[in-house]
């Protein structure tokens, strides 16, 4: 029997997960040499260099093998985002609903007509516009945690991002019957497919959310098990969604919303994930950088540029003007709008769903969306960091830096 490994060497999911983490950690360290540059940018840059576009250390087939790890990372991020949306509080904060509806409508309209001007008409433009309504929870959560940001702007932005993603999924689901009809699918698929996806994903997230709440109540004296309960519930939700052919994006978001909304006393809604949660962010953004398709980005660069500019202006002005008219200060209103500019996980997921179900429309949609995501994920983190610093919210990173400088001896400070 041959005890030596086969040649060429076979790889596996754990190998690529370790590779993503190792490279991402180095990229994050490098960006810390420039305090104005968020670590996310370093993660993506390392992924781009190591990926198929530059060095080719990881190819697209290898990235596909590690997809399950990315699904878990994104599921946990969407779950955490769902925790920022309390339905009971939302009912009383009608201003938040108005801001979200105005901004999302403006974003859809601007992007739809922008795509039409670029020669992308009808359903393709509508699907791109629907996906453009979504915002990146990963960027907001990571940058806010990195800066230690807390305050009204940070919390309102998290709620608006959660609403953005819910509305994007609802609009996308409303367009599915038209896409199925255009693909000449049978009537049962045209009607049943979107309804099953939407209601099934919501029911799955809601059911597991209630089960998680009950389990947390039963084990409230044993806090050491709560993190395992949460991660297990998210992983179970993702696995069940894959088995039942439901949305692995919408179900964990609903899971978080349900947990936040039904808890009367804090059990797991405010659970601290700790530094270990950084591992998932690193893997997610290195993967995003490695997955970029530079050829398609160049081909659809004009349309993607229109999408980036139109969407960014729509979100900034939509939130800024509406919030200001409803009584929010100009600075807080403007900076909240800037925090909605990044776009990533849900957008990529919906674009991939379109490509899987509808090859013809999906090829165009995914190319434009991925090109726009590449730009928005590059400029989004620095914009988010600046917006949080300008917002007036408490920034612990600045406080700690100031304290370190103040504690240094006089000659050192003057050096």
Secondary structure, 3 states (H helix, E strand, C coil): CCCCCCCCCCCCHHHHHHHHHHHHHHHHHHHCCCCCCCHHHHHHHHHHHHCCCCCCCCCHHHHHHCHHHHHHHHHHHHHHHHCCCCHHHHHHCHHHHHHHHHHHHHHHHHHHHHHHHCCCCHHHHHHHHHHHCCCCHHHHHHHHHHHCEECHHHHHHHHHHHHHHHHHHHHHHHHHHHHHHHCCCCHHHHHHHHHHHHHHHHHHHHHHHHHHHHHHHHCCCCHHHHHHHHHHHHHHHHHHHHHHCCCCCHHHHHHHHHHHHHCCCCCCCCCCCCHHHHHHHHHHHHHHHHCCCHHHHHHCHHHHHHHHHHHHHHHHHHHHHHHHHCCCCHHHHHHHHHCCCCCCHHHHHHHHHHHHHCHHHHHHHHHHHHHHHHHHHHHHHHHHHHHHHHCCCEEHHHHHHHHHHHHCCHHHHHC
